[in-house]
């Protein structure tokens, strides 16, 4: 009985602090024009804290990023673009 109560309490505590993954779409300036541009963005965000996936597309002219909102936020992601020479423009947030 004690085990059941402890396990239930543990799951309740862990479940209440679960962060949500969010997805955002950016356009960047200068625009992505080739595979090298896409790879530069991917390589520089690969180890950024909280980034779950990054999908740059030169063809669409956008970068779609899924991130853990407990570990990072849009201003931090924008600063990451600026560090590698791109000016980001938030297009929308995809839920």
N, CA, C and O atoms as a CHARMM CRD file, in Angstrom:
* protein
*
  380
    1    1 UNK  N      0.82600  -1.19500   0.00000 PROA 1      0.00000
    2    1 UNK  CA     0.00000   0.00000   0.00000 PROA 1      0.00000
    3    1 UNK  C      0.87200   1.26100   0.00000 PROA 1      0.00000
    4    1 UNK  O      0.60400   2.21200  -0.73400 PROA 1      0.00000
    5    2 UNK  N      1.91400   1.25400   0.83100 PROA 2      0.00000
    6    2 UNK  CA     2.80000   2.41500   0.87500 PROA 2      0.00000
    7    2 UNK  C      3.48500   2.63400  -0.47000 PROA 2      0.00000
    8    2 UNK  O      3.65100   3.76500  -0.92600 PROA 2      0.00000
    9    3 UNK  N      3.88200   1.51400  -1.10000 PROA 3      0.00000
   10    3 UNK  CA     4.52800   1.62300  -2.40700 PROA 3      0.00000
   11    3 UNK  C      3.60400   2.27500  -3.42200 PROA 3      0.00000
   12    3 UNK  O      4.03200   3.13400  -4.19200 PROA 3      0.00000
   13    4 UNK  N      2.36200   1.87900  -3.42800 PROA 4      0.00000
   14    4 UNK  CA     1.39600   2.41800  -4.37100 PROA 4      0.00000
   15    4 UNK  C      1.21700   3.92000  -4.15500 PROA 4      0.00000
   16    4 UNK  O      1.16600   4.68200  -5.12100 PROA 4      0.00000
   17    5 UNK  N      1.12300   4.34300  -2.91500 PROA 5      0.00000
   18    5 UNK  CA     0.96000   5.76200  -2.60300 PROA 5      0.00000
   19    5 UNK  C      2.20300   6.54200  -3.00900 PROA 5      0.00000
   20    5 UNK  O      2.10100   7.62500  -3.58500 PROA 5      0.00000
   21    6 UNK  N      3.38100   5.99000  -2.70900 PROA 6      0.00000
   22    6 UNK  CA     4.62500   6.66800  -3.07000 PROA 6      0.00000
   23    6 UNK  C      4.78700   6.78600  -4.58300 PROA 6      0.00000
   24    6 UNK  O      5.18700   7.83300  -5.09100 PROA 6      0.00000
   25    7 UNK  N      4.47800   5.71700  -5.28800 PROA 7      0.00000
   26    7 UNK  CA     4.57400   5.74700  -6.74800 PROA 7      0.00000
   27    7 UNK  C      3.58200   6.76000  -7.31700 PROA 7      0.00000
   28    7 UNK  O      3.93000   7.52000  -8.22100 PROA 7      0.00000
   29    8 UNK  N      2.37900   6.78100  -6.81300 PROA 8      0.00000
   30    8 UNK  CA     1.37400   7.73800  -7.27200 PROA 8      0.00000
   31    8 UNK  C      1.80700   9.17700  -7.01200 PROA 8      0.00000
   32    8 UNK  O      1.64600  10.04300  -7.87100 PROA 8      0.00000
   33    9 UNK  N      2.35700   9.43100  -5.82300 PROA 9      0.00000
   34    9 UNK  CA     2.83000  10.78000  -5.49700 PROA 9      0.00000
   35    9 UNK  C      3.98200  11.17700  -6.40300 PROA 9      0.00000
   36    9 UNK  O      4.04600  12.31700  -6.86300 PROA 9      0.00000
   37   10 UNK  N      4.88500  10.25500  -6.66100 PROA 10     0.00000
   38   10 UNK  CA     6.02600  10.52400  -7.53400 PROA 10     0.00000
   39   10 UNK  C      5.55900  10.87600  -8.94100 PROA 10     0.00000
   40   10 UNK  O      6.04200  11.84000  -9.53400 PROA 10     0.00000
   41   11 UNK  N      4.62800  10.10500  -9.47000 PROA 11     0.00000
   42   11 UNK  CA     4.10800  10.37400 -10.81100 PROA 11     0.00000
   43   11 UNK  C      3.37000  11.70200 -10.87100 PROA 11     0.00000
   44   11 UNK  O      3.45300  12.41300 -11.87200 PROA 11     0.00000
   45   12 UNK  N      2.65700  12.03800  -9.82100 PROA 12     0.00000
   46   12 UNK  CA     1.93900  13.30800  -9.78000 PROA 12     0.00000
   47   12 UNK  C      2.91100  14.48100  -9.77600 PROA 12     0.00000
   48   12 UNK  O      2.70400  15.46700 -10.48400 PROA 12     0.00000
   49   13 UNK  N      3.96600  14.37600  -8.98400 PROA 13     0.00000
   50   13 UNK  CA     4.97100  15.43700  -8.90600 PROA 13     0.00000
   51   13 UNK  C      5.70100  15.57100 -10.23800 PROA 13     0.00000
   52   13 UNK  O      5.88200  16.68700 -10.72500 PROA 13     0.00000
   53   14 UNK  N      6.11900  14.47300 -10.83000 PROA 14     0.00000
   54   14 UNK  CA     6.84400  14.51400 -12.10200 PROA 14     0.00000
   55   14 UNK  C      5.95700  15.00100 -13.23400 PROA 14     0.00000
   56   14 UNK  O      6.41600  15.74500 -14.10000 PROA 14     0.00000
   57   15 UNK  N      4.72300  14.60400 -13.24200 PROA 15     0.00000
   58   15 UNK  CA     3.80700  14.97100 -14.31200 PROA 15     0.00000
   59   15 UNK  C      3.41500  16.43200 -14.29300 PROA 15     0.00000
   60   15 UNK  O      3.09800  16.99500 -15.34100 PROA 15     0.00000
   61   16 UNK  N      3.42800  17.06300 -13.12800 PROA 16     0.00000
   62   16 UNK  CA     3.00300  18.45100 -13.05000 PROA 16     0.00000
   63   16 UNK  C      4.05100  19.41600 -13.58900 PROA 16     0.00000
   64   16 UNK  O      3.70800  20.54200 -13.95000 PROA 16     0.00000
   65   17 UNK  N      5.31400  19.01200 -13.65400 PROA 17     0.00000
   66   17 UNK  CA     6.36700  19.89600 -14.12100 PROA 17     0.00000
   67   17 UNK  C      6.80400  19.62400 -15.54400 PROA 17     0.00000
   68   17 UNK  O      7.87700  20.06400 -15.95600 PROA 17     0.00000
   69   18 UNK  N      5.99700  18.91100 -16.29700 PROA 18     0.00000
   70   18 UNK  CA     6.37000  18.56600 -17.66200 PROA 18     0.00000
   71   18 UNK  C      6.24300  19.79600 -18.55800 PROA 18     0.00000
   72   18 UNK  O      5.20300  20.45400 -18.59100 PROA 18     0.00000
   73   19 UNK  N      7.30600  20.08700 -19.27100 PROA 19     0.00000
   74   19 UNK  CA     7.29800  21.23800 -20.18100 PROA 19     0.00000
   75   19 UNK  C      6.64600  20.84800 -21.49300 PROA 19     0.00000
   76   19 UNK  O      6.48900  19.67100 -21.81800 PROA 19     0.00000
   77   20 UNK  N      6.28300  21.85400 -22.21500 PROA 20     0.00000
   78   20 UNK  CA     5.61800  21.63900 -23.50000 PROA 20     0.00000
   79   20 UNK  C      6.58000  21.96600 -24.63500 PROA 20     0.00000
   80   20 UNK  O      7.32100  22.94800 -24.57900 PROA 20     0.00000
   81   21 UNK  N      6.55600  21.14000 -25.64800 PROA 21     0.00000
   82   21 UNK  CA     7.32200  21.44500 -26.85800 PROA 21     0.00000
   83   21 UNK  C      6.50000  22.40300 -27.70600 PROA 21     0.00000
   84   21 UNK  O      5.30100  22.21200 -27.90700 PROA 21     0.00000
   85   22 UNK  N      7.17000  23.43700 -28.19700 PROA 22     0.00000
   86   22 UNK  CA     6.51800  24.41100 -29.06000 PROA 22     0.00000
   87   22 UNK  C      7.26300  24.46200 -30.38600 PROA 22     0.00000
   88   22 UNK  O      8.45800  24.17400 -30.44900 PROA 22     0.00000
   89   23 UNK  N      6.55700  24.82400 -31.42900 PROA 23     0.00000
   90   23 UNK  CA     7.15600  24.92900 -32.75700 PROA 23     0.00000
   91   23 UNK  C      6.92600  26.34300 -33.28700 PROA 23     0.00000
   92   23 UNK  O      5.82200  26.88300 -33.21500 PROA 23     0.00000
   93   24 UNK  N      8.00000  26.92600 -33.82000 PROA 24     0.00000
   94   24 UNK  CA     7.93900  28.27100 -34.38800 PROA 24     0.00000
   95   24 UNK  C      8.56900  28.26800 -35.77000 PROA 24     0.00000
   96   24 UNK  O      9.38200  27.40600 -36.10400 PROA 24     0.00000
   97   25 UNK  N      8.17100  29.25600 -36.56500 PROA 25     0.00000
   98   25 UNK  CA     8.68200  29.38600 -37.92100 PROA 25     0.00000
   99   25 UNK  C      9.32100  30.76000 -38.06500 PROA 25     0.00000
  100   25 UNK  O      8.71800  31.77900 -37.72900 PROA 25     0.00000
  101   26 UNK  N     10.56000  30.77100 -38.57300 PROA 26     0.00000
  102   26 UNK  CA    11.29900  32.00500 -38.77500 PROA 26     0.00000
  103   26 UNK  C     11.65400  32.18000 -40.24400 PROA 26     0.00000
  104   26 UNK  O     11.88200  31.20500 -40.96000 PROA 26     0.00000
  105   27 UNK  N     11.69800  33.43200 -40.68200 PROA 27     0.00000
  106   27 UNK  CA    12.37000  33.80500 -41.92600 PROA 27     0.00000
  107   27 UNK  C     13.65600  34.47900 -41.47500 PROA 27     0.00000
  108   27 UNK  O     13.68500  35.09500 -40.40900 PROA 27     0.00000
  109   28 UNK  N     14.71400  34.37400 -42.26000 PROA 28     0.00000
  110   28 UNK  CA    15.97500  35.00300 -41.87700 PROA 28     0.00000
  111   28 UNK  C     16.49700  35.88000 -43.00900 PROA 28     0.00000
  112   28 UNK  O     16.22000  35.65400 -44.18700 PROA 28     0.00000
  113   29 UNK  N     17.26000  36.88300 -42.60500 PROA 29     0.00000
  114   29 UNK  CA    17.88200  37.77200 -43.57100 PROA 29     0.00000
  115   29 UNK  C     19.36400  37.84700 -43.23600 PROA 29     0.00000
  116   29 UNK  O     19.68600  38.21400 -42.10600 PROA 29     0.00000
  117   30 UNK  N     20.27600  37.53200 -44.12300 PROA 30     0.00000
  118   30 UNK  CA    20.05600  37.19300 -45.52000 PROA 30     0.00000
  119   30 UNK  C     19.32600  35.85500 -45.64900 PROA 30     0.00000
  120   30 UNK  O     19.45100  34.98900 -44.78300 PROA 30     0.00000
  121   31 UNK  N     18.57200  35.69100 -46.72000 PROA 31     0.00000
  122   31 UNK  CA    17.80000  34.45500 -46.88900 PROA 31     0.00000
  123   31 UNK  C     18.69900  33.24100 -47.11600 PROA 31     0.00000
  124   31 UNK  O     19.82100  33.34500 -47.61300 PROA 31     0.00000
  125   32 UNK  N     18.15800  32.09500 -46.73300 PROA 32     0.00000
  126   32 UNK  CA    18.84000  30.83200 -47.01200 PROA 32     0.00000
  127   32 UNK  C     18.71000  30.57500 -48.51000 PROA 32     0.00000
  128   32 UNK  O     17.60900  30.63000 -49.05700 PROA 32     0.00000
  129   33 UNK  N     19.82700  30.29600 -49.17000 PROA 33     0.00000
  130   33 UNK  CA    19.76100  30.10900 -50.61800 PROA 33     0.00000
  131   33 UNK  C     20.31300  28.77000 -51.08900 PROA 33     0.00000
  132   33 UNK  O     20.15400  28.41200 -52.25600 PROA 33     0.00000
  133   34 UNK  N     20.96300  28.02100 -50.18900 PROA 34     0.00000
  134   34 UNK  CA    21.57800  26.77200 -50.62800 PROA 34     0.00000
  135   34 UNK  C     21.68400  25.78700 -49.46500 PROA 34     0.00000
  136   34 UNK  O     21.33400  26.10000 -48.32700 PROA 34     0.00000
  137   35 UNK  N     22.17400  24.59200 -49.78100 PROA 35     0.00000
  138   35 UNK  CA    22.36300  23.56600 -48.75200 PROA 35     0.00000
  139   35 UNK  C     23.38800  23.98700 -47.71100 PROA 35     0.00000
  140   35 UNK  O     23.25800  23.64300 -46.53700 PROA 35     0.00000
  141   36 UNK  N     24.40200  24.72400 -48.13000 PROA 36     0.00000
  142   36 UNK  CA    25.40900  25.17900 -47.16100 PROA 36     0.00000
  143   36 UNK  C     24.79300  26.10600 -46.12200 PROA 36     0.00000
  144   36 UNK  O     25.14100  26.03700 -44.94300 PROA 36     0.00000
  145   37 UNK  N     23.88600  26.96700 -46.54900 PROA 37     0.00000
  146   37 UNK  CA    23.18700  27.85200 -45.61400 PROA 37     0.00000
  147   37 UNK  C     22.35200  27.03000 -44.62700 PROA 37     0.00000
  148   37 UNK  O     22.36800  27.28100 -43.42200 PROA 37     0.00000
  149   38 UNK  N     21.63300  26.05900 -45.15200 PROA 38     0.00000
  150   38 UNK  CA    20.82200  25.18600 -44.29700 PROA 38     0.00000
  151   38 UNK  C     21.70500  24.46900 -43.28500 PROA 38     0.00000
  152   38 UNK  O     21.37800  24.41000 -42.09900 PROA 38     0.00000
  153   39 UNK  N     22.82700  23.92400 -43.75700 PROA 39     0.00000
  154   39 UNK  CA    23.72600  23.19200 -42.86300 PROA 39     0.00000
  155   39 UNK  C     24.34400  24.09200 -41.81100 PROA 39     0.00000
  156   39 UNK  O     24.53800  23.66700 -40.67200 PROA 39     0.00000
  157   40 UNK  N     24.65800  25.32700 -42.17100 PROA 40     0.00000
  158   40 UNK  CA    25.22600  26.26900 -41.20800 PROA 40     0.00000
  159   40 UNK  C     24.25000  26.50500 -40.06100 PROA 40     0.00000
  160   40 UNK  O     24.64200  26.50900 -38.89400 PROA 40     0.00000
  161   41 UNK  N     22.98100  26.70000 -40.39800 PROA 41     0.00000
  162   41 UNK  CA    21.96300  26.90700 -39.37400 PROA 41     0.00000
  163   41 UNK  C     21.82500  25.64900 -38.50500 PROA 41     0.00000
  164   41 UNK  O     21.83400  25.73200 -37.27700 PROA 41     0.00000
  165   42 UNK  N     21.70000  24.49800 -39.14600 PROA 42     0.00000
  166   42 UNK  CA    21.57200  23.22900 -38.40200 PROA 42     0.00000
  167   42 UNK  C     22.74900  23.00600 -37.46700 PROA 42     0.00000
  168   42 UNK  O     22.57000  22.68900 -36.29100 PROA 42     0.00000
  169   43 UNK  N     23.94500  23.17300 -37.99600 PROA 43     0.00000
  170   43 UNK  CA    25.15500  22.90800 -37.20300 PROA 43     0.00000
  171   43 UNK  C     25.27100  23.83800 -36.00800 PROA 43     0.00000
  172   43 UNK  O     25.73700  23.42100 -34.94800 PROA 43     0.00000
  173   44 UNK  N     24.86100  25.07800 -36.15800 PROA 44     0.00000
  174   44 UNK  CA    24.99000  26.03400 -35.07000 PROA 44     0.00000
  175   44 UNK  C     23.89200  25.91000 -34.01800 PROA 44     0.00000
  176   44 UNK  O     24.07300  26.36100 -32.88700 PROA 44     0.00000
  177   45 UNK  N     22.77400  25.31500 -34.36500 PROA 45     0.00000
  178   45 UNK  CA    21.70400  25.11600 -33.38400 PROA 45     0.00000
  179   45 UNK  C     21.66900  23.69700 -32.82100 PROA 45     0.00000
  180   45 UNK  O     20.91700  23.41600 -31.88900 PROA 45     0.00000
  181   46 UNK  N     22.46100  22.82500 -33.37100 PROA 46     0.00000
  182   46 UNK  CA    22.40800  21.40800 -32.99100 PROA 46     0.00000
  183   46 UNK  C     22.54400  21.19900 -31.48300 PROA 46     0.00000
  184   46 UNK  O     21.84500  20.36000 -30.91500 PROA 46     0.00000
  185   47 UNK  N     23.41900  21.93600 -30.83700 PROA 47     0.00000
  186   47 UNK  CA    23.67300  21.72100 -29.41300 PROA 47     0.00000
  187   47 UNK  C     23.11700  22.84100 -28.54200 PROA 47     0.00000
  188   47 UNK  O     23.47100  22.95800 -27.36900 PROA 47     0.00000
  189   48 UNK  N     22.25700  23.65400 -29.11400 PROA 48     0.00000
  190   48 UNK  CA    21.62700  24.73500 -28.35300 PROA 48     0.00000
  191   48 UNK  C     20.65300  24.11700 -27.35300 PROA 48     0.00000
  192   48 UNK  O     19.84700  23.25800 -27.71100 PROA 48     0.00000
  193   49 UNK  N     20.73200  24.55500 -26.10900 PROA 49     0.00000
  194   49 UNK  CA    19.89900  23.99800 -25.04200 PROA 49     0.00000
  195   49 UNK  C     18.41200  24.18400 -25.36000 PROA 49     0.00000
  196   49 UNK  O     17.97200  25.28800 -25.68200 PROA 49     0.00000
  197   50 UNK  N     17.65600  23.10900 -25.26700 PROA 50     0.00000
  198   50 UNK  CA    16.20700  23.15100 -25.44200 PROA 50     0.00000
  199   50 UNK  C     15.71200  22.93900 -26.85500 PROA 50     0.00000
  200   50 UNK  O     14.51300  22.75200 -27.06100 PROA 50     0.00000
  201   51 UNK  N     16.60700  22.96200 -27.84400 PROA 51     0.00000
  202   51 UNK  CA    16.18100  22.77300 -29.23400 PROA 51     0.00000
  203   51 UNK  C     15.94800  21.27800 -29.47800 PROA 51     0.00000
  204   51 UNK  O     16.86000  20.46900 -29.30900 PROA 51     0.00000
  205   52 UNK  N     14.74800  20.92400 -29.86900 PROA 52     0.00000
  206   52 UNK  CA    14.40400  19.52100 -30.13700 PROA 52     0.00000
  207   52 UNK  C     14.62400  19.15700 -31.60000 PROA 52     0.00000
  208   52 UNK  O     15.12900  18.07600 -31.90300 PROA 52     0.00000
  209   53 UNK  N     14.24400  20.05700 -32.51200 PROA 53     0.00000
  210   53 UNK  CA    14.49300  19.81400 -33.93800 PROA 53     0.00000
  211   53 UNK  C     14.57500  21.14900 -34.65200 PROA 53     0.00000
  212   53 UNK  O     13.98300  22.14600 -34.23600 PROA 53     0.00000
  213   54 UNK  N     15.32900  21.13400 -35.74100 PROA 54     0.00000
  214   54 UNK  CA    15.47600  22.33000 -36.56700 PROA 54     0.00000
  215   54 UNK  C     15.42900  21.90400 -38.02300 PROA 54     0.00000
  216   54 UNK  O     16.15300  21.00200 -38.44200 PROA 54     0.00000
  217   55 UNK  N     14.57000  22.56200 -38.78700 PROA 55     0.00000
  218   55 UNK  CA    14.38600  22.20600 -40.19100 PROA 55     0.00000
  219   55 UNK  C     14.48500  23.46400 -41.05300 PROA 55     0.00000
  220   55 UNK  O     13.47600  24.11500 -41.32500 PROA 55     0.00000
  221   56 UNK  N     15.69500  23.80200 -41.48100 PROA 56     0.00000
  222   56 UNK  CA    15.83000  24.94600 -42.38600 PROA 56     0.00000
  223   56 UNK  C     15.47200  24.53700 -43.81300 PROA 56     0.00000
  224   56 UNK  O     15.76200  23.41600 -44.23000 PROA 56     0.00000
  225   57 UNK  N     14.84900  25.43500 -44.55200 PROA 57     0.00000
  226   57 UNK  CA    14.46900  25.15400 -45.93200 PROA 57     0.00000
  227   57 UNK  C     14.76700  26.37300 -46.80500 PROA 57     0.00000
  228   57 UNK  O     14.09000  27.39700 -46.71900 PROA 57     0.00000
  229   58 UNK  N     15.77700  26.24400 -47.63300 PROA 58     0.00000
  230   58 UNK  CA    16.09300  27.31700 -48.57700 PROA 58     0.00000
  231   58 UNK  C     14.95700  27.45900 -49.59600 PROA 58     0.00000
  232   58 UNK  O     14.64500  28.56600 -50.03400 PROA 58     0.00000
  233   59 UNK  N     14.35200  26.34800 -49.96200 PROA 59     0.00000
  234   59 UNK  CA    13.26800  26.35000 -50.94900 PROA 59     0.00000
  235   59 UNK  C     12.05900  27.15600 -50.44800 PROA 59     0.00000
  236   59 UNK  O     11.46400  27.92200 -51.20700 PROA 59     0.00000
  237   60 UNK  N     11.70700  26.98200 -49.18200 PROA 60     0.00000
  238   60 UNK  CA    10.57100  27.70200 -48.60400 PROA 60     0.00000
  239   60 UNK  C     10.98100  29.04700 -47.99900 PROA 60     0.00000
  240   60 UNK  O     10.13500  29.90200 -47.73500 PROA 60     0.00000
  241   61 UNK  N     12.26800  29.22200 -47.78500 PROA 61     0.00000
  242   61 UNK  CA    12.75100  30.46200 -47.19200 PROA 61     0.00000
  243   61 UNK  C     12.41700  30.59900 -45.72500 PROA 61     0.00000
  244   61 UNK  O     12.12100  31.69200 -45.24200 PROA 61     0.00000
  245   62 UNK  N     12.46500  29.48200 -45.01700 PROA 62     0.00000
  246   62 UNK  CA    12.10200  29.49600 -43.60000 PROA 62     0.00000
  247   62 UNK  C     12.89900  28.48500 -42.80100 PROA 62     0.00000
  248   62 UNK  O     13.54000  27.59100 -43.35200 PROA 62     0.00000
  249   63 UNK  N     12.84300  28.64900 -41.48600 PROA 63     0.00000
  250   63 UNK  CA    13.45200  27.70200 -40.55500 PROA 63     0.00000
  251   63 UNK  C     12.37700  27.35300 -39.53100 PROA 63     0.00000
  252   63 UNK  O     11.84300  28.24000 -38.86500 PROA 63     0.00000
  253   64 UNK  N     12.05900  26.07300 -39.40300 PROA 64     0.00000
  254   64 UNK  CA    11.06600  25.61200 -38.43700 PROA 64     0.00000
  255   64 UNK  C     11.81800  24.97200 -37.27200 PROA 64     0.00000
  256   64 UNK  O     12.62200  24.05900 -37.46300 PROA 64     0.00000
  257   65 UNK  N     11.54600  25.46400 -36.06700 PROA 65     0.00000
  258   65 UNK  CA    12.24700  24.99000 -34.87400 PROA 65     0.00000
  259   65 UNK  C     11.23000  24.51200 -33.85000 PROA 65     0.00000
  260   65 UNK  O     10.26000  25.20700 -33.54600 PROA 65     0.00000
  261   66 UNK  N     11.46900  23.30600 -33.32100 PROA 66     0.00000
  262   66 UNK  CA    10.69300  22.78800 -32.20900 PROA 66     0.00000
  263   66 UNK  C     11.59600  22.84400 -30.98600 PROA 66     0.00000
  264   66 UNK  O     12.73900  22.38900 -31.02300 PROA 66     0.00000
  265   67 UNK  N     11.07200  23.40800 -29.90000 PROA 67     0.00000
  266   67 UNK  CA    11.89200  23.59300 -28.70600 PROA 67     0.00000
  267   67 UNK  C     11.10100  23.29700 -27.44000 PROA 67     0.00000
  268   67 UNK  O      9.87000  23.30300 -27.44100 PROA 67     0.00000
  269   68 UNK  N     11.82800  23.04000 -26.36800 PROA 68     0.00000
  270   68 UNK  CA    11.26800  22.79800 -25.04400 PROA 68     0.00000
  271   68 UNK  C     11.15600  24.15400 -24.35700 PROA 68     0.00000
  272   68 UNK  O     12.17100  24.78300 -24.06000 PROA 68     0.00000
  273   69 UNK  N      9.92600  24.60900 -24.10100 PROA 69     0.00000
  274   69 UNK  CA     9.74100  25.95000 -23.55500 PROA 69     0.00000
  275   69 UNK  C     10.20300  26.10900 -22.11400 PROA 69     0.00000
  276   69 UNK  O     10.24100  27.22800 -21.60300 PROA 69     0.00000
  277   70 UNK  N     10.55400  25.01400 -21.45100 PROA 70     0.00000
  278   70 UNK  CA    11.11400  25.11300 -20.10400 PROA 70     0.00000
  279   70 UNK  C     12.61600  25.38400 -20.15300 PROA 70     0.00000
  280   70 UNK  O     13.20300  25.80400 -19.15600 PROA 70     0.00000
  281   71 UNK  N     13.23800  25.14800 -21.30300 PROA 71     0.00000
  282   71 UNK  CA    14.69100  25.28300 -21.41200 PROA 71     0.00000
  283   71 UNK  C     15.13700  26.46100 -22.26900 PROA 71     0.00000
  284   71 UNK  O     16.26600  26.93000 -22.12500 PROA 71     0.00000
  285   72 UNK  N     14.27800  26.94600 -23.15300 PROA 72     0.00000
  286   72 UNK  CA    14.64500  28.07900 -24.00200 PROA 72     0.00000
  287   72 UNK  C     13.39400  28.84200 -24.38900 PROA 72     0.00000
  288   72 UNK  O     12.27600  28.42000 -24.09100 PROA 72     0.00000
  289   73 UNK  N     13.59000  29.96400 -25.05100 PROA 73     0.00000
  290   73 UNK  CA    12.45900  30.77900 -25.48200 PROA 73     0.00000
  291   73 UNK  C     12.79500  31.46600 -26.80700 PROA 73     0.00000
  292   73 UNK  O     13.91100  31.34500 -27.31200 PROA 73     0.00000
  293   74 UNK  N     11.83500  32.17600 -27.35300 PROA 74     0.00000
  294   74 UNK  CA    12.00900  32.79400 -28.66800 PROA 74     0.00000
  295   74 UNK  C     13.13800  33.83400 -28.68200 PROA 74     0.00000
  296   74 UNK  O     13.92300  33.84300 -29.63000 PROA 74     0.00000
  297   75 UNK  N     13.25600  34.71200 -27.66900 PROA 75     0.00000
  298   75 UNK  CA    14.38400  35.66000 -27.69100 PROA 75     0.00000
  299   75 UNK  C     15.75300  34.97100 -27.68600 PROA 75     0.00000
  300   75 UNK  O     16.68500  35.45300 -28.32800 PROA 75     0.00000
  301   76 UNK  N     15.88100  33.87500 -26.98500 PROA 76     0.00000
  302   76 UNK  CA    17.14900  33.13500 -26.96100 PROA 76     0.00000
  303   76 UNK  C     17.42900  32.50500 -28.31800 PROA 76     0.00000
  304   76 UNK  O     18.57000  32.51200 -28.78000 PROA 76     0.00000
  305   77 UNK  N     16.40900  31.96300 -28.95300 PROA 77     0.00000
  306   77 UNK  CA    16.56500  31.38300 -30.28200 PROA 77     0.00000
  307   77 UNK  C     16.94200  32.47500 -31.28100 PROA 77     0.00000
  308   77 UNK  O     17.82100  32.28000 -32.12100 PROA 77     0.00000
  309   78 UNK  N     16.28000  33.61600 -31.18500 PROA 78     0.00000
  310   78 UNK  CA    16.60600  34.74800 -32.07100 PROA 78     0.00000
  311   78 UNK  C     18.05700  35.17800 -31.90200 PROA 78     0.00000
  312   78 UNK  O     18.73800  35.47600 -32.88400 PROA 78     0.00000
  313   79 UNK  N     18.52600  35.21200 -30.67100 PROA 79     0.00000
  314   79 UNK  CA    19.92700  35.57300 -30.40900 PROA 79     0.00000
  315   79 UNK  C     20.87200  34.55900 -31.03900 PROA 79     0.00000
  316   79 UNK  O     21.96600  34.91900 -31.47400 PROA 79     0.00000
  317   80 UNK  N     20.45700  33.29100 -31.09200 PROA 80     0.00000
  318   80 UNK  CA    21.26000  32.25300 -31.73900 PROA 80     0.00000
  319   80 UNK  C     21.42600  32.51600 -33.23200 PROA 80     0.00000
  320   80 UNK  O     22.50400  32.30100 -33.78600 PROA 80     0.00000
  321   81 UNK  N     20.36600  32.97800 -33.88000 PROA 81     0.00000
  322   81 UNK  CA    20.46400  33.34500 -35.29500 PROA 81     0.00000
  323   81 UNK  C     21.42100  34.52000 -35.47700 PROA 81     0.00000
  324   81 UNK  O     22.24700  34.52100 -36.38900 PROA 81     0.00000
  325   82 UNK  N     21.30700  35.50600 -34.61600 PROA 82     0.00000
  326   82 UNK  CA    22.14800  36.70000 -34.72900 PROA 82     0.00000
  327   82 UNK  C     23.62900  36.37000 -34.55000 PROA 82     0.00000
  328   82 UNK  O     24.48600  36.98200 -35.18700 PROA 82     0.00000
  329   83 UNK  N     23.93000  35.40200 -33.68200 PROA 83     0.00000
  330   83 UNK  CA    25.32900  34.98600 -33.46700 PROA 83     0.00000
  331   83 UNK  C     25.96800  34.43900 -34.74100 PROA 83     0.00000
  332   83 UNK  O     27.18300  34.53600 -34.91600 PROA 83     0.00000
  333   84 UNK  N     25.16500  33.87000 -35.62300 PROA 84     0.00000
  334   84 UNK  CA    25.72700  33.30700 -36.86100 PROA 84     0.00000
  335   84 UNK  C     25.46900  34.19100 -38.07700 PROA 84     0.00000
  336   84 UNK  O     25.63500  33.75200 -39.21500 PROA 84     0.00000
  337   85 UNK  N     25.06300  35.43700 -37.83400 PROA 85     0.00000
  338   85 UNK  CA    24.96600  36.40700 -38.91200 PROA 85     0.00000
  339   85 UNK  C     23.62500  36.51800 -39.61400 PROA 85     0.00000
  340   85 UNK  O     23.55600  37.06000 -40.71700 PROA 85     0.00000
  341   86 UNK  N     22.55800  36.02100 -39.00700 PROA 86     0.00000
  342   86 UNK  CA    21.22700  36.12000 -39.59900 PROA 86     0.00000
  343   86 UNK  C     20.33000  36.98000 -38.71900 PROA 86     0.00000
  344   86 UNK  O     20.39900  36.92000 -37.49200 PROA 86     0.00000
  345   87 UNK  N     19.49400  37.77500 -39.35900 PROA 87     0.00000
  346   87 UNK  CA    18.47600  38.54400 -38.64500 PROA 87     0.00000
  347   87 UNK  C     17.16700  37.76700 -38.74500 PROA 87     0.00000
  348   87 UNK  O     16.60700  37.64800 -39.83500 PROA 87     0.00000
  349   88 UNK  N     16.66800  37.23500 -37.62500 PROA 88     0.00000
  350   88 UNK  CA    15.45400  36.42400 -37.67900 PROA 88     0.00000
  351   88 UNK  C     14.17700  37.27100 -37.64600 PROA 88     0.00000
  352   88 UNK  O     14.13500  38.34800 -37.05100 PROA 88     0.00000
  353   89 UNK  N     13.15300  36.75400 -38.29800 PROA 89     0.00000
  354   89 UNK  CA    11.82500  37.34600 -38.24100 PROA 89     0.00000
  355   89 UNK  C     10.85600  36.22000 -37.91000 PROA 89     0.00000
  356   89 UNK  O     10.71100  35.26900 -38.67800 PROA 89     0.00000
  357   90 UNK  N     10.20400  36.33400 -36.77800 PROA 90     0.00000
  358   90 UNK  CA     9.24100  35.31500 -36.36200 PROA 90     0.00000
  359   90 UNK  C      8.02200  35.38600 -37.27600 PROA 90     0.00000
  360   90 UNK  O      7.35200  36.41700 -37.34100 PROA 90     0.00000
  361   91 UNK  N      7.73700  34.30700 -37.97300 PROA 91     0.00000
  362   91 UNK  CA     6.57500  34.26200 -38.86900 PROA 91     0.00000
  363   91 UNK  C      5.31900  33.83600 -38.12300 PROA 91     0.00000
  364   91 UNK  O      4.28400  34.49600 -38.20500 PROA 91     0.00000
  365   92 UNK  N      5.41600  32.73200 -37.39700 PROA 92     0.00000
  366   92 UNK  CA     4.28400  32.28000 -36.59800 PROA 92     0.00000
  367   92 UNK  C      4.70500  31.18200 -35.62800 PROA 92     0.00000
  368   92 UNK  O      5.80500  30.63200 -35.68800 PROA 92     0.00000
  369   93 UNK  N      3.78400  30.90300 -34.75100 PROA 93     0.00000
  370   93 UNK  CA     3.96300  29.83500 -33.77500 PROA 93     0.00000
  371   93 UNK  C      2.98800  28.73500 -34.13000 PROA 93     0.00000
  372   93 UNK  O      1.78500  28.97900 -34.23100 PROA 93     0.00000
  373   94 UNK  N      3.48900  27.52900 -34.32000 PROA 94     0.00000
  374   94 UNK  CA     2.66800  26.38600 -34.72600 PROA 94     0.00000
  375   94 UNK  C      2.43200  25.52300 -33.49500 PROA 94     0.00000
  376   94 UNK  O      3.38600  25.11700 -32.83100 PROA 94     0.00000
  377   95 UNK  N      1.20400  25.24600 -33.19300 PROA 95     0.00000
  378   95 UNK  CA     0.91900  24.43100 -31.99500 PROA 95     0.00000
  379   95 UNK  C      0.53900  23.03900 -32.35500 PROA 95     0.00000
  380   95 UNK  O      0.26800  22.22500 -31.47200 PROA 95     0.00000
